[in-house]
């Protein structure tokens, strides 16, 4: 059982005649930490409550065989500024490092094949590299030109990515390109995921245009015209999991009280303003609350005060997955392809859905473990979680069997760790953006309440950081400097 850890609350700023307004943040993932950080810097007294014994949520830096690794998300989308900007703010600027540009591959149709260039989330714009890759069959390639002559596909307010792409380009493009790429982000099923929510850049073209190939080319021309420079992704030396720990340190320095092992049982309004936050051993009072928890926990907390928001939150489904991290003697993996790893289309029926050759991908990891090579595999996705019933030893065995077939790996690892993310990733089903809008509308009717997290505006770290900061801004707009507050036992 997690042990509760409590840190001393901040004192009011020196010379302040009024007690600072008090906000409780429920959830210690990167969204909640970002919200707490901004609130504290604005002069608000903040208490952050995390139900588990660890901060960071799906960001978790640890070690294997004495080598630092990420056991959760391992990179930050650098083309969005929020996560990289926050890393710089909390002292990690010098540790930001892009991955090695080695290219990725697909393990499909019996062999490793190069990931074709010139696509948007698997939707091709340049057909030459796709044809050369061998990812699609001759029949699959022959189907593509129909996109230019078929009548426009009606998408309405939203449509599943897989249904739309299959209608335009055929199922092979979905099954062997879109599925592994989209699944790598959401651990989801392309035939259920929302086009508007997961590939928003394609939705206007889908709604207003006809040819999907031409729409993809237009997106690529637009990106080229904007002249995007710099790396697409960044990592952090020692692991992206260092980011929430650095933000937590910055929060403490700003006076935030952080408690782990502190699940919130109930949330109650007090009068027209103010909240009671009920824990197992006491009740806190606050002027505002930020709920930065997954949908099931958020729904439970809002059942009494906003049944409509709770109902919508209860409808969000989650995918479970596991990461199998293995360390090998470097000399035993000399035959490994020099790439960042490979994706596996679910249609090929393998156990693993991807493998990352971490010591190839990250220079800092190669330096940290000069004689050790780290790689990892992922298992499970929404609607296909039966393999997660295997115990850890079997997941390692099954991963090794797939790696033997894919890349000829026969060596035994010197260490292995299985990290399970049960109900780890929210699924952005068709209509997800409308659901999120309704939740925010209902929450907005309750003064001093805001929500944030991976289920709202994107599962990536930058989107979560942006959501946390948006929640902080929403709360600040409802607080006044003289607001009474303070935790009460």
FIFINU-329234 format. One record per residue (C-alpha): residue in one letter; x negated, y, z. Coordinates in steps of 0.5 Angstrom, whole numbers, plus 2048, in hexadecimal, padded with zeros to 3 digits. Layout:
BEGIN
A:X:Y:Z $
...
//
This chain:
BEGIN
X:800:800:800 $
X:7FE:807:7FE $
X:7FB:80B:804 $
X:7FE:812:805 $
X:7F8:817:804 $
X:7FA:81F:806 $
X:7F6:825:805 $
X:7F6:82B:809 $
X:7FB:830:807 $
X:7F9:837:804 $
X:7F9:83D:808 $
X:7FD:843:806 $
X:7F8:848:802 $
X:7F4:84D:807 $
X:7F8:853:808 $
X:7FF:850:805 $
X:805:852:809 $
X:809:84D:806 $
X:809:846:807 $
X:807:843:7FF $
X:80D:840:7FC $
X:80C:838:7FD $
X:80D:833:7F7 $
X:80D:82C:7F7 $
X:80A:828:7F1 $
X:80D:821:7F1 $
X:808:81D:7ED $
X:800:81D:7EC $
X:7FF:81B:7E5 $
X:7FC:820:7E1 $
X:802:824:7E0 $
X:804:825:7E7 $
X:7FC:827:7E8 $
X:7FD:82C:7E3 $
X:803:82F:7E6 $
X:800:82F:7ED $
X:7FA:832:7EA $
X:7FD:838:7E7 $
X:802:839:7EC $
X:7FD:83A:7F2 $
X:7F9:83F:7ED $
X:7FF:843:7ED $
X:7FF:843:7F5 $
X:804:83E:7F6 $
X:803:839:7FC $
X:803:832:7F9 $
X:804:82B:7FB $
X:803:826:7F6 $
X:806:81F:7F8 $
X:804:818:7F4 $
X:807:812:7F6 $
X:801:80D:7F4 $
X:7FA:80D:7F8 $
X:7F7:810:7F2 $
X:7F7:817:7EE $
X:7F7:817:7E6 $
X:7FD:813:7E4 $
X:7FB:810:7DD $
X:7F4:813:7DD $
X:7EF:80F:7E2 $
X:7E8:80F:7E1 $
X:7E4:809:7E5 $
X:7DF:804:7E3 $
X:7DD:7FD:7E1 $
X:7D7:7FA:7E1 $
X:7D4:800:7E4 $
X:7D6:804:7DE $
X:7DB:80A:7DF $
X:7E1:809:7DA $
X:7E8:80B:7D9 $
X:7ED:806:7DB $
X:7F3:80A:7D8 $
X:7F3:810:7D3 $
X:7EC:811:7D0 $
X:7EC:817:7CC $
X:7F0:81E:7CB $
X:7F2:821:7C5 $
X:7EE:827:7C4 $
X:7F2:82A:7BE $
X:7F7:82C:7C4 $
X:7F4:831:7C9 $
X:7F7:82F:7CF $
X:7F3:829:7D2 $
X:7EC:82B:7D0 $
X:7EE:832:7D2 $
X:7F0:830:7D9 $
X:7E9:82B:7D9 $
X:7E5:831:7D8 $
X:7E9:835:7DE $
X:7E7:830:7E3 $
X:7E0:82F:7E1 $
X:7E0:82A:7DC $
X:7DE:82E:7D6 $
X:7D7:82B:7D6 $
X:7D9:824:7D6 $
X:7DE:824:7D0 $
X:7DB:820:7CB $
X:7DF:81E:7C4 $
X:7DF:816:7C2 $
X:7DA:814:7BD $
X:7DD:814:7B6 $
X:7DC:80D:7B4 $
X:7E3:80C:7B1 $
X:7E8:807:7B3 $
X:7EB:801:7B0 $
X:7F1:7FC:7AF $
X:7F1:7F5:7B1 $
X:7F7:7F3:7AC $
X:7F8:7EE:7A7 $
X:7F2:7E9:7A9 $
X:7ED:7EE:7AA $
X:7EA:7F5:7AC $
X:7EC:7FA:7A7 $
X:7EA:802:7A7 $
X:7EF:806:7A9 $
X:7F1:80A:7A3 $
X:7F0:812:7A3 $
X:7F5:817:7A1 $
X:7FB:815:7A5 $
X:7FF:818:7AB $
X:801:813:7B0 $
X:800:80E:7AB $
X:804:811:7A6 $
X:800:811:7A0 $
X:7FE:818:79B $
X:7F8:815:798 $
X:7FA:80E:795 $
X:7F3:80D:792 $
X:7F0:80B:799 $
X:7F6:807:79B $
X:7F5:803:795 $
X:7EE:802:796 $
X:7EF:800:79D $
X:7F3:7FA:79B $
X:7F8:7FB:7A1 $
X:7FE:7FA:79D $
X:7FF:7F5:798 $
X:800:7F6:791 $
X:808:7F6:792 $
X:807:7FB:797 $
X:803:800:793 $
X:808:7FF:78D $
X:80D:801:791 $
X:80A:808:793 $
X:80C:80C:78C $
X:813:80B:78E $
X:813:810:793 $
X:812:815:78D $
X:819:813:78A $
X:81D:811:78F $
X:823:816:792 $
X:821:81A:798 $
X:822:815:79E $
X:827:818:7A3 $
X:824:819:7AA $
X:829:81D:7AE $
X:827:820:7B4 $
X:822:81B:7B5 $
X:820:814:7B3 $
X:81B:80E:7B5 $
X:814:80F:7B2 $
X:814:808:7AF $
X:81B:808:7AC $
X:81A:80F:7A8 $
X:813:80D:7A6 $
X:815:806:7A4 $
X:81B:809:7A0 $
X:816:80D:79C $
X:810:809:79B $
X:812:802:79D $
X:811:7FE:7A4 $
X:809:7FC:7A3 $
X:807:803:7A4 $
X:80B:803:7AA $
X:809:7FC:7AD $
X:801:7FD:7AB $
X:800:804:7AC $
X:805:808:7AF $
X:806:803:7B5 $
X:7FF:802:7B7 $
X:7FE:809:7B7 $
X:804:80C:7BA $
X:804:806:7BF $
X:7FD:808:7C1 $
X:800:80E:7C4 $
X:807:80C:7C7 $
X:806:804:7C7 $
X:80D:805:7C4 $
X:811:802:7BE $
X:811:806:7B8 $
X:818:804:7B6 $
X:81A:807:7BC $
X:816:80D:7BD $
X:818:814:7BB $
X:816:817:7B5 $
X:817:81E:7B8 $
X:814:81D:7BF $
X:80E:819:7BD $
X:80C:81B:7B6 $
X:80F:822:7B6 $
X:80B:825:7B0 $
X:80E:820:7AB $
X:815:822:7AE $
X:817:828:7AA $
X:814:825:7A3 $
X:819:81F:7A5 $
X:81F:823:7A6 $
X:81E:828:7A0 $
X:819:824:79B $
X:819:81E:797 $
X:812:81B:796 $
X:80F:819:79D $
X:808:818:799 $
X:809:81F:797 $
X:80B:822:79D $
X:805:81E:7A0 $
X:800:821:79B $
X:803:828:79D $
X:802:827:7A4 $
X:7FA:825:7A3 $
X:7FA:82B:79E $
X:7FC:830:7A3 $
X:7F7:82D:7A8 $
X:7F2:82E:7A3 $
X:7F4:835:7A2 $
X:7F4:837:7AA $
X:7EC:834:7AA $
X:7ED:830:7B0 $
X:7E6:82F:7B3 $
X:7E3:82C:7B9 $
X:7E4:825:7BB $
X:7EB:822:7BB $
X:7EA:81E:7C2 $
X:7E6:81F:7C8 $
X:7E4:81B:7CD $
X:7E1:81D:7D4 $
X:7DA:81A:7D6 $
X:7DC:815:7DC $
X:7E3:814:7D9 $
X:7E9:818:7D8 $
X:7EB:816:7DF $
X:7E7:81B:7E2 $
X:7EB:820:7DF $
X:7F1:81F:7E5 $
X:7EC:81F:7EA $
X:7E9:825:7E8 $
X:7F0:829:7E8 $
X:7F1:826:7EF $
X:7EB:829:7F1 $
X:7EC:830:7EE $
X:7F3:82F:7F2 $
X:7F0:82E:7F8 $
X:7EC:834:7F8 $
X:7F2:838:7F6 $
X:7F5:835:7FC $
X:7FA:830:7FA $
X:7FC:82A:7FF $
X:7FB:824:7FB $
X:7FE:81D:7FE $
X:7FD:816:7FB $
X:801:810:7FD $
X:807:815:7FE $
X:80D:813:7FA $
X:813:818:7FB $
X:81A:814:7FC $
X:81F:81A:7FB $
X:820:821:7F9 $
X:825:826:7FC $
X:827:82D:7FA $
X:828:831:800 $
X:82D:837:7FF $
X:82C:83B:7F9 $
X:824:83B:7F9 $
X:81F:836:7FC $
X:81E:82F:7FC $
X:81D:829:801 $
X:818:824:7FF $
X:81A:81D:803 $
X:814:819:804 $
X:813:812:808 $
X:811:816:80F $
X:813:81D:80E $
X:817:822:80A $
X:813:828:806 $
X:817:82F:805 $
X:815:832:7FE $
X:817:838:7FA $
X:816:834:7F4 $
X:814:82D:7F1 $
X:811:82B:7EB $
X:813:824:7E9 $
X:80D:821:7E6 $
X:80F:819:7E6 $
X:811:814:7E1 $
X:818:814:7DF $
X:81A:80E:7E4 $
X:818:812:7EA $
X:81A:819:7E7 $
X:821:816:7E6 $
X:821:813:7ED $
X:81F:81A:7F0 $
X:825:81E:7EC $
X:82A:819:7ED $
X:82E:81D:7F2 $
X:82C:824:7F0 $
X:82D:823:7E8 $
X:830:81D:7E6 $
X:830:81F:7DF $
X:829:820:7DF $
X:828:819:7E3 $
X:82C:816:7DE $
X:828:818:7D8 $
X:822:816:7DB $
X:824:80F:7DD $
X:825:80E:7D5 $
X:81D:80F:7D4 $
X:81A:808:7D3 $
X:813:807:7D4 $
X:80E:802:7D1 $
X:809:7FE:7D5 $
X:802:7FC:7D3 $
X:7FB:7FA:7D6 $
X:7F4:7FC:7D4 $
X:7EF:7F6:7D4 $
X:7E8:7F9:7D5 $
X:7E2:7F5:7D5 $
X:7DA:7F6:7D5 $
X:7D5:7F2:7D1 $
X:7CE:7F2:7D1 $
X:7CC:7F6:7CB $
X:7C8:7F1:7C8 $
X:7CE:7EC:7C7 $
X:7D2:7F1:7C3 $
X:7CD:7F3:7BE $
X:7D2:7F0:7B8 $
X:7D7:7F5:7BA $
X:7D9:7F9:7B5 $
X:7D7:801:7B6 $
X:7DD:804:7B6 $
X:7E2:807:7BC $
X:7E6:800:7BC $
X:7EC:7FE:7B8 $
X:7F4:7FE:7B9 $
X:7F8:7F8:7B8 $
X:7FF:7F9:7B4 $
X:804:7F5:7B9 $
X:807:7F1:7B2 $
X:800:7ED:7B2 $
X:803:7EA:7B9 $
X:7FC:7EB:7BD $
X:7FC:7EB:7C4 $
X:7F8:7F2:7C4 $
X:7FA:7F8:7C1 $
X:7F4:7FC:7C1 $
X:7ED:7FB:7C3 $
X:7E8:801:7C4 $
X:7E0:800:7C4 $
X:7DF:805:7C9 $
X:7D8:805:7C9 $
X:7D8:807:7C2 $
X:7DD:80C:7C3 $
X:7DA:810:7C8 $
X:7D3:812:7C9 $
X:7D3:813:7D0 $
X:7D5:80C:7D1 $
X:7D0:809:7CD $
X:7CB:80D:7D1 $
X:7CE:80B:7D8 $
X:7CE:804:7D6 $
X:7C7:803:7D2 $
X:7C7:7FC:7D3 $
X:7CF:7FB:7D3 $
X:7D4:7FB:7CE $
X:7DB:7FD:7D0 $
X:7E1:7FC:7CC $
X:7E9:7FB:7CD $
X:7EF:7F8:7CA $
X:7F6:7FA:7CB $
X:7FC:7F5:7CC $
X:804:7F7:7CC $
X:808:7FC:7C9 $
X:810:7FE:7CA $
X:814:7F8:7C8 $
X:80E:7F3:7C8 $
X:80C:7F2:7CF $
X:80C:7EB:7D0 $
X:804:7EA:7D0 $
X:804:7EF:7D6 $
X:807:7E9:7DA $
X:800:7E5:7D9 $
X:7FB:7E6:7DF $
X:7F5:7EA:7DF $
X:7F0:7E4:7DD $
X:7F5:7E2:7D7 $
X:7F5:7E9:7D4 $
X:7EE:7E9:7D4 $
X:7EE:7E3:7D1 $
X:7F3:7E5:7CC $
X:7EF:7EB:7CA $
X:7E9:7E7:7C9 $
X:7EC:7E2:7C5 $
X:7EF:7E8:7C0 $
X:7E8:7EB:7C0 $
X:7E5:7E5:7BE $
X:7E9:7E4:7B8 $
X:7E9:7EC:7B6 $
X:7E1:7ED:7B7 $
X:7DE:7E7:7B9 $
X:7DD:7E8:7C0 $
X:7DB:7E2:7C4 $
X:7D7:7E5:7CA $
X:7DA:7E5:7D1 $
X:7DB:7EB:7D5 $
X:7D7:7ED:7DB $
X:7DD:7F0:7DE $
X:7E4:7F1:7DC $
X:7EA:7F6:7DF $
X:7F1:7F6:7DD $
X:7F5:7FC:7DE $
X:7FC:7FB:7DE $
X:801:801:7DC $
X:808:7FE:7DE $
X:80D:803:7DB $
X:807:807:7D9 $
X:809:80B:7D3 $
X:810:80F:7D2 $
X:813:80D:7CB $
X:816:813:7C7 $
X:81C:80F:7C4 $
X:820:813:7BE $
X:823:819:7C2 $
X:81E:81A:7C7 $
X:81D:821:7C6 $
X:824:822:7C7 $
X:824:81E:7CD $
X:81E:822:7D0 $
X:822:829:7CE $
X:828:826:7D2 $
X:824:824:7D8 $
X:821:82B:7D8 $
X:827:82F:7D7 $
X:82A:82B:7DD $
X:824:82C:7E1 $
X:824:833:7E0 $
X:82A:834:7E3 $
X:827:833:7EA $
X:823:839:7EC $
X:81C:837:7EE $
X:81B:830:7EA $
X:817:82E:7E4 $
X:815:828:7E1 $
X:80F:826:7DD $
X:80B:81F:7DB $
X:80A:81B:7D5 $
X:811:819:7D4 $
X:813:820:7D2 $
X:80E:824:7CD $
X:809:81E:7CB $
X:805:819:7CE $
X:7FE:81B:7CC $
X:7FA:81F:7D2 $
X:7FB:826:7CE $
X:802:825:7CE $
X:802:823:7D5 $
X:7FE:829:7D8 $
X:802:82E:7D4 $
X:809:82B:7D7 $
X:806:82C:7DE $
X:804:833:7DC $
X:80B:834:7D9 $
X:80E:832:7E0 $
X:80A:836:7E4 $
X:80C:83C:7E0 $
X:813:83A:7E1 $
X:812:83A:7E8 $
X:80E:840:7E9 $
X:814:844:7E5 $
X:819:842:7EB $
X:814:844:7F1 $
X:814:84A:7F4 $
X:80E:84C:7F8 $
X:812:84D:7FF $
X:815:846:7FE $
X:815:842:804 $
X:812:83B:805 $
X:80E:837:808 $
X:80E:82F:809 $
X:812:82D:80F $
X:811:826:812 $
//
